[in-house]
Amino acid sequence: MHKSALERAIENPQPVAGIQSRSPVDGLDRRSVGFIDVLSQSVSAVAPSAAATTMPLLVATVAGGATVWALGAAMLLALLVATTVNQFTRRIAATGSLYTFVAHGLGTTASFVTGTALLIGYGFVAMFALGGAGYYLAILAARLWPALTGSLSVPVFLILAMAAACLVLLARGIRVSTRATVLVECVSVVIILALVVALLVVQGPALDWSVLDMSGVRPSDFAVGAALALTAFVGFESSATLGVEARRPYATIPRAVTWTVIGSGVLYLLAALSQLVGFASVGGSITASASPVNDLAAAYGIDALGLLLDVSIAASFLACAIASITALVRVLFSMGREGLLPSAFGQSHRRHRTPFVAIVVTVPVLTAGLIGTILVTGSVWRAMEIFIVGAAGGYIAAYVLACVAAPVFLWRIGELTPWPLVRAGVAAVLLSAVLVVYMAVESGSARFAGVWVFLAVMLLGTVFAVIRRVRRPWLRDTVGIYDVPVSADVLGTALAEDRAAP
Amino acid sequence: MSGEAGDLRARQPKAIHSALTVLEEVARCGAGVTARQVSDNLALPRATTYRLLNLLVQDEYLVRMPDLRGFALGRKVAELAKLVAPSRPPEAVRLIVTDLRERIRGGVHLVRYDRDGLAVIDPDPDFPPTLAAAGSRPLHESAMGRLLLAEQRSPAVTEVQELGFARQFDAVSPGSGCLAVPIRDRDGTLVAALCLAAPRARIEQPGEHLVLLRQAALTLAPLLA
């Protein structure tokens, strides 16, 4: 009787060498969260509902008639980056996300630069979002109690309260924090979608398609518009930091990354279209409006929606803050385990199985940084502008390095094929162009401080990492830790353990 | 019949067939086989192979080894293995067999017979049965298999009737052999066997060992039938 190799392997599992019973990133709640939690991590980090209300205005200011097209182009570029990042997420489950991935393609120095850029991205977006939540809640408070208008202490107090809530949620466990963000994000997306539908329905069948007219738009304006629009997508890769905690990470994380880009892209396109069409039909211009959705709601006599909108944007910002800090502390956790940062950062809470020390350090530091910047600039909005510019720079720089690293990594493990190479190459070139255009545009705008802060922190972080590497040469062998299969995951070792059990 | 089978194959998507072939190839090559080796061995296009391997890793039929290059059979296969692996016999049975192992020099295995053939349900941990002895070879090459053949009144193994047990020399490895003492229920149906694997000389002259095995077989019969 002829038996297949698989039957023989099952009947008589062979021991597998080099499989340990514990992973090097042991201590987190391994394989505990499902697809919805992983998806909500990426979606919340992008904060699509907050971006859907603000981004069309920003893009329209520079791109004019090409707004929707620029958003579409940005979506395609984001998809290209997402599929390239997924070359890693399908093969490596880690908590360090792009920082870890780049280490396996380009080595430690490039990995330090990526890590710094990524920490800027997550950290600055967390501060931006926390500030944004405070800003919109303060507007809401001023609507209800007009006496509070204009006071800086109201948003500062709200920010402190929310930071405390974030700290508790994040420390309690990954399931608690992802469930909280998914709830918050769903509510705000539903509100935004309701607004979009309401606008289009009020509009009736006679839509003014002239808003899609590209004639008279200069190519450079289109490019700048697309670069700005890309910043609305950043954060989609953040579910890659849940590589250890996700169940079936090689399936759920790539799916979450791709669908976050597609879902938020469609939402942006719908929102931009409805806002542009709405303004065209009331005879106004979107660029003349400070808060387009509120103005539109007022123009169509659905003023009450403005209130709902502020709640939903604040909720979306809060979810974004939680998701960004979730990702940030997991990158720090990875760096602590490797020895780049003090090893305390690599400790996890024994019961909640979260990177406890990193959370307890990060949340107060970010809160202090945010409140300090608010006090220095004298305005929540100004502080937010600085942070969002820095964050976008950090994210895009990290994406560029990841796109360069992906083909090298594939080549190193012997799995390079032509299409991933082409996609990664195109993405790297376009992203570099976007980064340069974006930095150039922003350094000439009122938000120029963000560019300088970004460059300064990049330099500081990279210098720190390089000095650390000179002092600790063994970092070369430890950087880039990831989750490896433990004995329970492998046939042979799994059955052997089973039999050894009493 | 053959037409039906061909029809079935024609309706199966080719991708599933390829995925199973890839899984089979990893099983055949053993842990640590790389994606490129699988692609070369199967003459499958690179991109297709890599995509299939990553799909199998996603579904945990395979795992990527810590070096990120190699692959090994994963937990899903282990779960399947647990389904087909024979269940452990009760503790009363294992105590008797362990006691026997302490008094006999050689490998003592407990085998169960059912409709699907035979399965080693309590292999000797100190002398694990070889693949061939454990029933992967033709039945007449192992003592436990010959016992089953005798039960099916095969003309090839007449000596089992005379001896009251089955034996075999040199078929698995030269210089050694094994014998199998039947365990029967009250109706005389063969339900299990105690097998002794030892050097050829001890199988030819089992003496005291045969007595011990037969005693144990009688004690085990009500527990296994």
Contacts between the chains, C-beta under 8 A, distances in Angstrom:
chain1	res1	chain2	res2	distance
A	1	B	138	7.5
A	3	B	136	6.1
A	4	B	24	6.0
A	4	B	27	7.7
A	5	B	24	5.4
A	5	B	25	7.6
A	5	B	27	4.2
A	5	B	28	3.6
A	6	B	23	6.3
A	6	B	24	5.1
A	6	B	27	4.4
A	6	B	77	7.5
A	8	B	27	7.3
A	8	B	131	7.4
A	8	B	136	7.0
A	9	B	27	4.1
A	9	B	73	5.9
A	9	B	77	7.4
A	10	B	77	6.6
A	10	B	80	6.4
A	10	B	81	4.2
A	10	B	84	6.3
A	10	B	85	7.7
A	11	B	81	7.9
A	11	B	84	7.8
A	11	B	85	7.9
A	11	B	134	7.5
A	11	B	136	7.3
A	12	B	131	6.0
A	12	B	134	7.3
A	13	B	73	7.8
A	13	B	78	7.6
A	13	B	81	6.6
A	14	B	30	6.3
A	14	B	31	7.2
A	16	B	31	4.2
A	16	B	72	5.3
A	17	B	31	7.4
A	18	B	65	6.9
A	18	B	66	6.0
A	18	B	67	7.8
A	19	B	65	8.0
A	19	B	66	7.5
A	19	B	72	7.9
A	90	B	54	4.9
A	90	B	57	7.5
A	90	B	58	7.2
A	91	B	54	7.1
A	91	B	57	7.8
A	91	B	64	6.3
A	91	B	68	6.3
A	92	B	68	6.8
A	104	B	68	7.2
A	248	B	58	6.5
A	248	B	59	7.4
A	248	B	60	6.5
A	250	B	54	7.0
A	250	B	57	5.2
A	250	B	58	4.5
A	251	B	58	3.7
A	251	B	59	6.9
A	413	B	34	7.9
A	413	B	35	7.6
A	413	B	68	5.2
A	413	B	69	4.8
A	414	B	34	5.7
A	414	B	35	6.3
A	414	B	36	4.6
A	414	B	69	6.2
A	415	B	35	5.0
A	415	B	36	7.4
A	415	B	46	8.0
A	415	B	50	5.0
A	417	B	46	5.4
A	417	B	47	4.4
A	417	B	50	6.5
A	418	B	47	7.9
A	419	B	47	7.0
A	484	B	65	8.0
A	484	B	66	4.1
A	485	B	63	4.1
A	485	B	64	7.2
A	485	B	65	7.3
A	485	B	66	7.2
A	485	B	72	7.5
A	485	B	74	7.3
A	488	B	75	6.8
A	489	B	60	7.3
A	489	B	63	5.3
A	489	B	74	6.0
A	489	B	75	4.9
A	490	B	31	7.5
A	490	B	63	5.6
A	490	B	72	5.4
A	490	B	73	7.0
A	490	B	74	6.4
A	490	B	75	7.2
A	490	B	78	7.3
A	491	B	72	7.2
A	491	B	73	3.9
A	491	B	74	6.6
A	491	B	75	7.4
A	491	B	77	4.7
A	491	B	78	4.3
A	491	B	81	6.2
A	492	B	31	7.2
A	492	B	72	7.5
A	492	B	73	7.2
A	492	B	78	7.9
A	494	B	75	6.2
A	494	B	78	4.1
A	495	B	78	6.0
A	495	B	81	6.1
A	495	B	82	7.3
A	495	B	85	7.3
A	498	B	82	7.2
